């Protein structure tokens, strides 16, 4: 085997290795998760303090003290998605549905994977009474006569964030007229390393 031919083989092998590495590092789009083709790897959750402006904004909105806003990742996520329109099956800024918002929030804020649909998300919670709810817990509603047809993420002081069909991503009071009467279940997510994205549904 000539030296030139040997170098050519080495060069081709190096290109193949580099190509496979760059493929593995390709950013994943929300649509990829929604399709269920990519298992989500959980990482270590790290609390990040919010900046003053963000803490002022959301403490005022929810009627709490600024120092009560501790999770900068959570409120940065909410701020980024606030006002995004509702779109059934949506997973991006063009539109997102309620369970899609929960899926993305849990992944980007808490570094944990949850199923994609309301019907499957309700199956991974440890049930709690309303007075036991903590930030990050899931709250479910029975809209349109369908059990567990809507989901949101509990925040503080009786507020939760969700993708409203009329107003898009927003923060609402759990006891608001027109909402609380449909409130049906709530609880904290049971950590499960095998959880993966699911398809279809709200």
N, C-alpha and C positions, 0 to 999 in steps of 0.2 A: 504494500500500500504506500503510495507516494505521500510526502509531507503535505503537499498542496491538497490532496484529497482528504487527508486526515484532518487538516485545519477546516476544511469545508464542512465535514461532519460535525466537528466541535461547534462551529458557528451556528449550524442549523439546530443543534441540540440546545444551545444557549438561548436562541430565539424562542424555541418551544417552551422552555422553562419560564422565561420572562413573560410570555404571552399568557401562560396558565396562571401566573401570580397576579397579573393585572386583571385577569378575568375574575379571580376570587375577590379582588378589592373593588370591583365595580359597585358603586352605590346602588342600594336596593330601593326601588320605588314602592310606594304604598300599594300600587296595583299588583305588584309581585306578591306581596303578602296576602292581598285579598284573593288572589287566584289559588292560594293554598299550596303553591309550588315550593315555597322556601320556608323551612323550619326556622323559627326565631330563636336565636341564642341569647340567653339571659346573661347580663353582666352584673357587676356589683353596684347596688344603688348607693349614691352619695348625695346627701343633702347639700344644697347650695343656697346660700342666703340671697334673698331678692334685693334689688336696688331700691333706694328710698322712694323713687317716683312710682315704681310698680306697687310697693307696699302701701303707699298712700292711696293709690287709685282703688285697689281692691279692698282695703280695710274700710274705706269710706263707703264703697258700694254695699258691703255686707254688714256695716254697722258694728265693726269690731276695732280693737286697738291695732295700731300699725305693727307693734311687736308681735301680734298674733299671726301675722303673715310671715311664716318661716321658710316655706318651701319655694325657693326661687324658680326651680325647674317647673313646678306645677303652674305657677301663675304666669311665667313666661310663655308656657305652652298655651294657656288659656288666652293670653293677650294676643298671641300670634294667630290663633284660630277664631277669635271672637268675630262674630258677624258672618262667618263663612256660611253660605246658603245650604239648606238641606237638599240632599239628593239621595234617593234610595239606592243603596249599593255603592255610594260614593266613598272615596278614600283620599281625596285631595282638596285643594283650595277652590276648585270649581264647584265642589259640593261634597258633603259628607253626611252619612246617616248616623243615627244615635249609637249603634253598636260599633260602627267604624270609628267614631270619635273616641269611644271607650278603648277600643283596641289600640289606636295610635297613642292615646294618652298614657295608658299603662306601659306601653313599649318605650316611649320616648322620655317619660318622666320617671317611672319606677324600674325601668330595665327588666320588665317581666312580660312574658307572652301570655295572652289570654285568647280564648276562642273568638271567632269573628261575629257570631250572631247572638241576639238576645237569648234565644232558646238554649244555646250552649253556655253562654256567660252566666246565666242564673244557676247552672249546675256546678259552678266552681266556687260558690261562696259559702261561708259559714254564716248562717242566719243570725241577725241581731235585732234587738228592739230598737225603735227609733232613737230613744234617749242614749243608746250605746254607740251610735254612729260616730266614726272618726274620719278625718280627711283621707280621701282615697277609696273609701268604701263605695260599693255600687248600690244604686237605688233603682227599683224596677216598678213599672206601671202597667196597668191593664187598659190600654186605650182601644177604642173601637170594638169593645167586647172580646178582645183577644188577650189571653193570659200572657204576661211578661212580653208585651209587644213594644215596650219602650224602656230605655235604660239611660241613666246618667251617673255622674260621679259626685259623691257628697264632698262638700267643702267644710264650711264652718257655720255656726250660728243659724242652722236651718236652711242654708243655701246649698245648691248643687249646680253643676255645669252640665249642659246637655245640648244636643242638636235638635232644636225645635223645628217641627215641620213648617211652621209659619215664619219664624224669625231667625232661623239658622242657629249657629252656636251662640249660646248665651248663658248667663247665670240667672237662676230663678229661685224663689223661695219654695221650699217643699210644701208649705202650708198655703200657697197661693190658691185662690178660688179657681176651680177648673183644673187643678193639678192634683191636689191632695186626695180628692175622692177616688182617684185612680191608683193611688199609691198602694202597692201590693206586697212588696218584699224588699229586704235590704240585707247587706252583710259584707263582710270582709273577704277578700280573695284568698282562697287556699292556694298556697304556693305549689305549683306543679311543673316540674321541669319538662314534662312531655307535652305540655299544651302547645298546640300549633294553630295556625290560621285556619278558619273555616270559610266556606263560601256561602253566598246568598243570604238573604234575610236582612232585617233592619238592625 
